[in-house]
Amino acid sequence: MPVEILMPALSPTMEEGTLAKWLVKEGDTVSSGDIIAEIETDKATMEFEAVDEGVVGKLLVAEGTEGVKVNTPIAVLLEDGESADAISSAAAKPAQTPAATPAAAAAPAAAPAPAASPAPAAAARADGERIFASPLARRIAAEKGLDLAGITGSGPRGRIVKADVENATASPKAAAPVASAPAAAGPAAAAAAPAKAAMPAGPGAEAVMKMFEGRAFEEVKLDGMRKTVAARLTEAKQTIPHFYLRRSVQIDALLAFRAQLNSQLEGRGVKLSVNDFIIKACALALQKVPDANAVWAGDRILRLKASDVAVAVAIDGGLFTPVLKDAHQKTLSALSIEMKDLATRARNRKLAPHEYVGGSFAISNLGMFGIENFDAVINPPHGSILAVGAGIRQPVVKADGEIGVATVMSMTLSVDHRVIDGALGAEFLAAIVENLENPLAMLA
């Protein structure tokens, strides 16, 4: 029977997207794992994979259509032997679940299946691991009385598809008592799916435009990224109890060490930036002060083991925060190469969701623009963010009491007071300063 293909949720914050391009046409045969479309999310353009095999019966949404809501039918897939006449009844049939991307497991859950569907929307194995299966596979399993927990999936990232169920010899599914839904989601779900924030309150568009009648202006349409930035930062300022810690750091030793390393790395085509040292210093500080390596997860705190450091990258119309995972274990040259690659692909909007989702902490550096100091807004669910200003040559009092000149860089740590208290934040910031003022020790 026909299966609807739904608009996928390709990132945790995606609620709608643009169907940028179809890579198939009506009448084409597709297999599980085939790329069938390109979808523009609020952050990037992503490829969309088919989950089941079949023939494309009808494309319901035209290329270039904006504002397509997640879980809206965008195409209909026919099984072997079915004709396009069956499409009219497809709306009453189960829909294909969007193919999982590296971060799709963290995306908002799909809408519940119609009441007539015999299979539940999600299931779990005995060890608690979630079972991913296409709706068609679930329906066939229910008809055959098979337990999906005993079937190994051959689809993308282990998803169970039609062929797996048809060839299965699993034990019949045992009846289970109906259980009520848990009172609260688990920590992973809480961290991955932050609550939707409303757009900033204030006068409506018509009221504001009326204020400026007779004055020349240009109306700028909000794209998906700008809407997401507005919603998330409004959420952050309304729900996160920020407090701020400020320190200055003398970076002359760092600048001299950087110049020495760059001269030695020139033959390898590597040029370290001050930001590379800041990333390394913060990653090591998170290991030295592990209680600061934490995120807010709704009704609990998650303390991370690895130092996954996010770095803000400005692009036209918004920003990305790509995440350098296990940054404490990487060399300065490895961090530099990875950061340049992430920043380049961020500006081209080619990052996959798993590359900008996660981390416990972020860095926002405006020093290259001459900004001396500023306060950054925490990116939920992070516990803190470091705002870095420019290094300025200025008079200082040296340890021996003499007046001298040093390059001083101002830093402000914005902290979520639900996660990190004042003394802990001060300890964390002190560890960052120590690493930056003793850069050679970071290589020990």
Secondary structure as the mmCIF struct_conf table of DSSP 4:
data_model
#
loop_
_struct_conf.conf_type_id
_struct_conf.id
_struct_conf.beg_label_comp_id
_struct_conf.beg_label_asym_id
_struct_conf.beg_label_seq_id
_struct_conf.end_label_comp_id
_struct_conf.end_label_asym_id
_struct_conf.end_label_seq_id
STRN STRN1 VAL A 3 LEU A 6
HELX_LH_PP_P HELX_LH_PP_P1 MET A 7 PRO A 8
BEND BEND1 SER A 11 SER A 11
TURN_TY1_P TURN_TY1_P1 PRO A 12 THR A 13
BEND BEND2 GLU A 15 GLU A 15
STRN STRN2 GLU A 16 TRP A 22
BEND BEND3 LEU A 23 VAL A 24
TURN_TY1_P TURN_TY1_P2 GLU A 26 GLY A 27
STRN STRN3 THR A 29 VAL A 30
TURN_TY1_P TURN_TY1_P3 SER A 32 GLY A 33
STRN STRN4 ILE A 35 GLU A 40
BEND BEND4 ASP A 42 LYS A 43
STRN STRN5 THR A 45 GLU A 49
BEND BEND5 VAL A 51 ASP A 52
STRN STRN6 GLY A 54 LEU A 59
BEND BEND6 VAL A 61 VAL A 61
TURN_TY1_P TURN_TY1_P4 GLU A 63 GLY A 64
STRN STRN7 THR A 65 LYS A 69
TURN_TY1_P TURN_TY1_P5 VAL A 70 ASN A 71
STRN STRN8 PRO A 73 LEU A 78
TURN_TY1_P TURN_TY1_P6 ASP A 80 GLY A 81
HELX_RH_3T_P HELX_RH_3T_P1 ALA A 84 ALA A 92
BEND BEND7 LYS A 93 LYS A 93
STRN STRN9 ALA A 95 GLN A 96
HELX_LH_PP_P HELX_LH_PP_P2 THR A 97 ALA A 100
TURN_TY1_P TURN_TY1_P7 PRO A 102 ALA A 103
HELX_RH_3T_P HELX_RH_3T_P2 ALA A 104 ALA A 106
BEND BEND8 ALA A 107 ALA A 107
HELX_LH_PP_P HELX_LH_PP_P3 PRO A 108 PRO A 114
TURN_TY1_P TURN_TY1_P8 ALA A 115 ALA A 116
BEND BEND9 PRO A 118 ALA A 119
BEND BEND10 ALA A 121 ALA A 121
STRN STRN10 ALA A 123 ALA A 124
TURN_TY1_P TURN_TY1_P9 ALA A 126 ASP A 127
BEND BEND11 GLY A 128 GLY A 128
HELX_LH_PP_P HELX_LH_PP_P4 GLU A 129 GLU A 129
STRN STRN11 ARG A 130 ILE A 131
HELX_LH_PP_P HELX_LH_PP_P5 PHE A 132 PHE A 132
STRN STRN12 ALA A 133 ALA A 133
HELX_RH_AL_P HELX_RH_AL_P1 PRO A 135 LYS A 144
TURN_TY1_P TURN_TY1_P10 GLY A 145 GLY A 145
STRN STRN13 LEU A 146 LEU A 146
HELX_RH_3T_P HELX_RH_3T_P3 LEU A 148 GLY A 150
BEND BEND12 GLY A 155 GLY A 155
HELX_RH_3T_P HELX_RH_3T_P4 PRO A 156 GLY A 158
STRN STRN14 ILE A 160 ILE A 160
HELX_RH_AL_P HELX_RH_AL_P2 LYS A 162 GLU A 166
TURN_TY1_P TURN_TY1_P11 ASN A 167 ASN A 167
HELX_LH_PP_P HELX_LH_PP_P6 ALA A 170 SER A 171
STRN STRN15 PRO A 172 PRO A 172
HELX_LH_PP_P HELX_LH_PP_P7 LYS A 173 ALA A 175
HELX_LH_PP_P HELX_LH_PP_P8 SER A 180 PRO A 182
BEND BEND13 ALA A 183 ALA A 184
HELX_RH_AL_P HELX_RH_AL_P3 PRO A 187 ALA A 192
BEND BEND14 ALA A 193 ALA A 193
HELX_LH_PP_P HELX_LH_PP_P9 PRO A 194 ALA A 201
BEND BEND15 GLY A 202 PRO A 203
HELX_RH_AL_P HELX_RH_AL_P4 ALA A 205 MET A 211
TURN_TY1_P TURN_TY1_P12 PHE A 212 GLY A 214
BEND BEND16 ARG A 215 ARG A 215
HELX_RH_AL_P HELX_RH_AL_P5 GLY A 224 THR A 239
BEND BEND17 ILE A 240 ILE A 240
STRN STRN16 HIS A 242 GLN A 250
HELX_RH_AL_P HELX_RH_AL_P6 ASP A 252 LEU A 265
HELX_RH_3T_P HELX_RH_3T_P5 GLU A 266 ARG A 268
TURN_TY1_P TURN_TY1_P13 GLY A 269 GLY A 269
HELX_RH_AL_P HELX_RH_AL_P7 VAL A 274 LYS A 288
BEND BEND18 VAL A 289 VAL A 289
HELX_RH_3T_P HELX_RH_3T_P6 PRO A 290 ALA A 292
BEND BEND19 ASN A 293 ASN A 293
STRN STRN17 ALA A 294 TRP A 296
BEND BEND20 GLY A 298 ARG A 300
STRN STRN18 ILE A 301 ARG A 303
BEND BEND21 LYS A 305 ALA A 306
STRN STRN19 VAL A 309 VAL A 311
STRN STRN20 VAL A 313 ILE A 315
TURN_TY1_P TURN_TY1_P14 ASP A 316 GLY A 317
STRN STRN21 GLY A 318 PHE A 320
STRN STRN22 VAL A 323 LEU A 324
TURN_TY1_P TURN_TY1_P15 LYS A 325 ASP A 326
HELX_RH_3T_P HELX_RH_3T_P7 ALA A 327 GLN A 329
BEND BEND22 LYS A 330 LYS A 330
HELX_RH_AL_P HELX_RH_AL_P8 LEU A 332 ARG A 347
TURN_TY1_P TURN_TY1_P16 ASN A 348 ARG A 349
HELX_RH_3T_P HELX_RH_3T_P8 PRO A 353 GLU A 355
TURN_TY1_P TURN_TY1_P17 TYR A 356 TYR A 356
BEND BEND23 VAL A 357 VAL A 357
BEND BEND24 SER A 360 SER A 360
STRN STRN23 PHE A 361 ASN A 365
HELX_RH_3T_P HELX_RH_3T_P9 GLY A 367 PHE A 369
TURN_TY1_P TURN_TY1_P18 GLY A 370 GLY A 370
HELX_LH_PP_P HELX_LH_PP_P10 ALA A 376 ILE A 378
TURN_TY1_P TURN_TY1_P19 PRO A 380 PRO A 381
STRN STRN24 HIS A 382 HIS A 382
BEND BEND25 GLY A 383 GLY A 383
STRN STRN25 SER A 384 VAL A 397
TURN_TY1_P TURN_TY1_P20 ALA A 399 ASP A 400
BEND BEND26 GLY A 401 GLY A 401
STRN STRN26 ILE A 403 ASP A 416
TURN_TY1_P TURN_TY1_P21 HIS A 417 VAL A 419
HELX_RH_AL_P HELX_RH_AL_P9 GLY A 422 GLU A 437
BEND BEND27 ASN A 438 ASN A 438
HELX_RH_3T_P HELX_RH_3T_P10 PRO A 439 LEU A 443
#
